[in-house]
Amino acid sequence: MVVVLGKRKIGFFNETVQHMSGPDRSARLVELVGPARLDEVFQAKVRQRRWAVGLVTLGIAVIGVWLMCDMLNLGGWSPLKVVELSLFVLLFTALAFGFTQAFIGFLVLAEGHEPLKITNTLDPAAPLASTAIAMPIFNEDATTVFGNIRTLYDSLQQRGELENFDFYLLSDSVEPNKVVEEELAWADLCRQTNGFGKIHYRRRRLPVNRKSGNIADFCRRWGHRHRYMIVLDADSIMTGEAVSSLVRLMEVNPRTGIIQTMPKLAKAQTLFGRIQQFASRLYSPVFAAGLNFWQQGAGNYWGHNAIIRVSPFLTSCGLPELPGREPLGGRVLSHDFVEAALMRDAGWEVWFAYDLEGSYEGLPPNLTEYVKRDRRWCQGNLQHMWFLLAEKIRPVSRLHLIQGILAYGSSPLLALFILFGTFQAAIDRWHQKTLNVQLPSALILMFLTLLLLFSPKLLSLIHLSSQSKSLRPYGSGLRAAVGVVLEIVFSILIAPIMVWFHTRFVFRNLGGQTVTWHTQTREGGEAPGWAATLSEYWPLPVSGICLGLFAWWISPGYFLWLLPILLGLWLAVPLALLSGRSGLLTSFFRTPEETEPVKELTTSYVFQLREGDQFVHAILDPFYNAVHVALQKERRNHAPAAEGYVASLAAKLFRQGPEALTAREKRALLADGPTVARLHVLIWKTPAQLMNPIWSKALESYRSPERVSRPASELMEQSHSPVDPAVA
Amino acid sequence: MAISAEYLTLLRVGINASPEWKEAWDRINDYLDALKVPEDVERQLALLSSFEQAIARKRQEPFTPATQLAFEETQRALDQTLGHLIGPEVPRDRRSVEERIRLFLTEPSDRSSSKSQVQLSDEVLEALREVRLKPTPRLQQASITARPFRFSPTGEKVITFAERVAFLGSNRILSWCLGLGIIGLLIFASL
């Protein structure tokens, strides 16, 4: 770690280095104090920071717990109250930690200069090194994926830095249509950019171990070709500048194994997407600055928009097989946190480049899709419980893992806390005891909780307002403020819905149910309809009504206390429906990525992809067919059984049409290049009466629009018109 | 080869008069549309030439469908036009695929197969002969070894305890009964 010191004073040598900044001065600093001493000072500083965060969190938690004890003390203790208090301690401490982080982040941003951050070491003159841009994909929309790669390719080309980068599209797609589409999109992308030999496409026949297996497979095949790899998600967009900066940061920080960027949400169109985008854009900076403040070189990896040093990744980050079976055991589903922990265990630093611009990602377009994604993430994070019991995991890595687990695990704890509180209130009502709490303590605790929950949002708004230039892309200060208020209302309403689903997911996983791996719907996907929403959300309003009636029976005051939760439950269905709507509240929730987007976010590319069944195109379209056949490996072993099977599939396809084959059969057929090439010729040269009408109809779809629109009489006339003798 | 306009007109009339040849004509036109060959006089001439050959073959092979003959003759014409873009080492059954790839790569500036011969420079022609659609680079294999999972001493104790009580969670009904029982007990004890 190269420490860069600015105007902040650190320790004994503050006078000497008071105005130092930039890599050259850092080198001078190392000369002055010696690397060992510098590292010692740095470690002492980090320890100080962690103690500070820990003590502030503890202080807030103690106040909260004391108030809670005071509140519950009236009327004596009961087993229910003890359990309630235990749950409160855990939940309130987590809340206090989040607040502390945001508050410190706010102070860091307000102060204006953080001396201990990785981006301080960025040297624009540092040389680049061989880097792979790796994008694992699974049944994604080819136009989006290949368009995002093209964006980065062009961006790097314009900077004249393309030669150091190779692009790898690592497909695990299994849907025949998607596979065919990807192949043509790749060939077209390479053709458009002249990127053959630079943009690579690899598809695994068997998607073993999902995304982490995909990346591991890449490392095994081409790990030695590159010093670094930048992992992107299918919806990740990065600018050439950001990517080059990451490589340069790695070059000047030789002890760093991973640098994670802070991807900003972009390209949202729906109400839900825009609210999330706005919230993330506005609130993330304070949380991110606070996170970097205490974690420093012991950061985390989020699985994408990050750079990884390949060599230590190969030697140290092989994922272990967990004890037991899925969902909680077996193969690691959510690999990123674990890889960061393993990298740290091997002695490498993991940094968070939270202020590096030019890193973006998409998000699910509506509440339902968001919840679906959470279901996968929930199982992945719960698996991390094993690593809390494992050896050689550093304390800060354990803390990251705990945070990840609590992201979902806190929901059932909160649900139990509310449930036990309600039972206790019901018991009090049963014993004719009214308002069995210390009112002043209750009010102070409520105020404190609200403060911890919402003040980070307020602090973010204050930070934004302090910079008039930053405020402009949000519309105006007023619009940003109204946006924050609306976002708070929205987040209050969806909180019970998220608690409901997270609780369900946690219990399902604990009960042994595992998730299937499906493709995430990116922005622009179809919003769910009434029927689908009702079938998914109906238990929420029903339980909301039951809880409301029960709370009213306890006392109207208790009903009012629970009203924010009840409202969320009652309105779950309309909220889910509204979340997927576009064009609502467009005056609010504006972000710089929406109003002043960088070029990389606005450019869109077109690939020569045909509409319709891509599998049929692989058979009939001369270009699709040629590209697909050329990409298939030559079959070396001519096993009669395999050849017979493929021939039977080809015959079935020819006789009965594409619908007759299952996805698996289609994959088997597509894997045999020569058979696909023969089918292409066979269908094109067979007269209509000798084959299934589906094929003759499909062949007609290739007719050019001019020939389709031309009337039959004109066609005949043209057929009879004499050819220019000169041309002849 | 110079063909008289009258002969071509007659040929077209003949093709349109026979349903079998009319279907073949439409099919081959659809194929050329799929190949994005521009619909111009050159295409018409090339087509008629292919059909002339096909009609001649039909006299020798009366039971072979016209569509098949026309497709084969058109393919032969394409082979002749695009053959120079492919190296001689490419096997016969693979040549059509390779030709189409080269057509795809030279799109959109050189859609016309007949024009490609004229417009492509020697360098491009040479490059096209060398083209192999290779999606991945040469392997430079590395190994990534999974680290075995080992419990810490505390973890060992926790897991030993968990294994002892694991039977409680092995059955879903039992787990639910147990969970609800604990809550019930808590409520009962708090009454």
Interface residues (C-beta under 8 A of the other chain):
Chain A: S78 P79 L80 K81 V83 D166 W186 A187 R191 F196 G197 H200 Y201 R202 A216 C219 R220 R221 W222 G223 H224 R225 F313 L314 T315 S316 C317 G318 L319 P320 E321 L322 P323 L342 W386 L388 L389 A390 E391 K392 I393 L419 F420 F423 Q424 I427 W430 L510 G511 G512 Q608 L620 D621 P622 F623 N625 A626 V627 V629 A630 L631 P674 A677 V681 W684 K685 T686 P687 A688 L690 L699 E700 Y702 R703 S704 E706 R707 M716 S719 H720 S721 P722 V723 D724 P725 V727 A728
Chain B: A2 I3 S4 A5 E6 L8 T9 R12 V13 I15 N16 E20 E23 A24 R27 N29 D30 Y31 D33 A34 L35 E39 V41 Q44 L45 P65 A66 T67 Q68 F71 E72 Q75 D93 R94 S96 V97 E98 E99 R100 I101 L103 F104 L105 E107 R132 L133 K134 P135 T136 P137 L139 Q140 Q141 A142 S143 I144 T145 A146 R147 P148 F149 R150 F151 S152 T154 G155 E156 V158 I159 G169 R172 S175 I183 L186 I187 A189 S190 L191
